[in-house]
Amino acid sequence: MAQPLGLQPISWHDLGMQPTTLEAERNEQKKWRLRPRYAGKVNFDRFVAREFLSENKQKSLCERDIAAITAVAVRHVPYYRDLFGQLGWAEGAIRNAEDFSRLPILTKSASIENAARMRADPLPPGERKGGPTYTSGTTGEKLEVLHSLKSNQIFGVLRQRGHRWFRYDPKGTQASILREDDLPPGQDGNPIALGQTSRVDGWPFTGVFFQTGPFIGYSRFNTPDAMADWLSDNQPTYVQAPAAVMEHLALAFQNRGIPPSIRGVPSLGQELTPGMRRRVESVFGLSVHENYGLNEIGLVASRCPQGGRFHVHPEVAHVEIVNEDGTPTEPGSVGKLLVSSLLNTAMPLLRYDTDDSAVAVEGPCPCGRTLPTFGAVLGRRSRRQGLPAGTEKTVETVRRIMDTLPAALSGPLRQYQIHQHESGGFELILARSGPLSPELSPYLRESWRLAMAGEKTAFDITEVDHIVQFESPKFQHFTSDFIAADAGLRGN
């Protein structure tokens, strides 16, 4: 029987990338040519300089912005005006980060319940209304968040910052594999169908400000092999997709040549586990460019190419990692990830509980940037609530088995999903493009037996052609009969 093979990540250190400097980033920024309408109107040098300010200056600017957005919230937002009244606080009660940490945490349920009262009425002088965004609804009812025009527009600015960090060439072709609704429509104005390609002249968001190469889009509901064929046919420079889709692509490409044009693989909108990262980086031979963002806030942070931690975009967000009692989490430990919107004056969310967990870190990042940082994001807490004891450990056991699956056994494998039945047993669903190796099932069962060390939990293996999750905004590697939102997500 084949033995597990470790997958080795490709790091920027291995590729010779060294700590950066303000001068290096300024030079890199010059490669991005502004469109004429923005030339001289948007000071991108200011965003570059912010990355290298002293620790004291970073703290001072952060506390200035916290105080400013809180003052706006109290003056213009009924919810916060009433909250400060209930707390007996004056408008200027919050002057620094310590004061801010005393503000009650805002939960998603409270945001939905008080949505109408959380909107500025009226907007502050000089501010203009932008477009709304919506939460995915993965864990329940959707929340509509109104944004100021500045809050909408800065998304493209911050996307470009991440592109610069990873040394993207703006003249390249960007490809995205997303839901049809998240892609530019087809020539008829309707969302593209399966097998169709969306095409526009510039990169979404970033191309608003800068002269870029073309953009192409493809639905994530196509099969992994169809996606791989599409990339081979179109030869893009950069391929961005949700983390799970990147893993599906890595499986599809493991026994065929990667298109030689591909120079970057940014991951979007979903937790990228260490195992997923190793698989994608090993197959593509590239370090994954990863962002952390929320529809409610915008682009919150980008993962550092040298340091591996996430750098917060302080122009937009203030991030805290806290324990259950609200106290700061010790470095190296996992806590609740709270995010505050600093730029959205139309509907500011302050100390907003993202429902995600993250690792707290301390000390300077080895890259040389001084922006605030946090460690790995560990996914939604609400999806773990109500599960039987030991579920998470069992799921991680199966994921480790799949992460280290030998290439000799995984050739036709394209997707997998772990399902927990109401009986407590587990089912591993394998989507394949052709007949799986006859050694695969015995290998998986033996790996399960050894990992479970005598526990009698049921373990079944099912083969399907494709795992389609049209009802879900994200591909779920784990579903459970104990999570109501997962009903109907499994497909054949």
Buried (B, 14 or more C-beta within 10 A) or exposed (E): EBEBBEBEBBEBEEEEBEEBEBEEBBEBBEEBEBBEEEEEEBEBEEBBEBBBBEEEEBBEBBBEBBBBBBBBBBEBBBBBBEBBEEEEBEEEBBEBBEBBBEBEBBEBEBBBEBBEBBBBEEBEEEBEBBEBBEBEEBBBEEBBBBBBBBBBBBBBBBBBBBBBBBEBBBEBBBBBBBBBEBBBBBEEEEBBEEEBBBBBEBBBBBBBBBBBBBBBBBBBBBBBBBBBBBBBEBEBBBBBBBBBBBBBBBBBBBEEEBBEBBBBBBBBBBBBBEBBBBBBBBBBEBBBBBBBBBBBBBBBBBBBBBBBBBBBBBBBBBBBBBBEEBEEBEEEEBBBBBBBBBBBBBBBBBBBBBBBBBBBBEEEBBBBBBBBBBBBBBBBBBBBEEBEEEBEEBBBBBBBBBBBBBBBBBBBBBBBBBBBEEEBEBBBBBBBBEEBBEEBBEBBBEBBEEBBEEEEEEBEBEBBEBBBBEEBBBBBBBBBEBBEBBEEBBBE
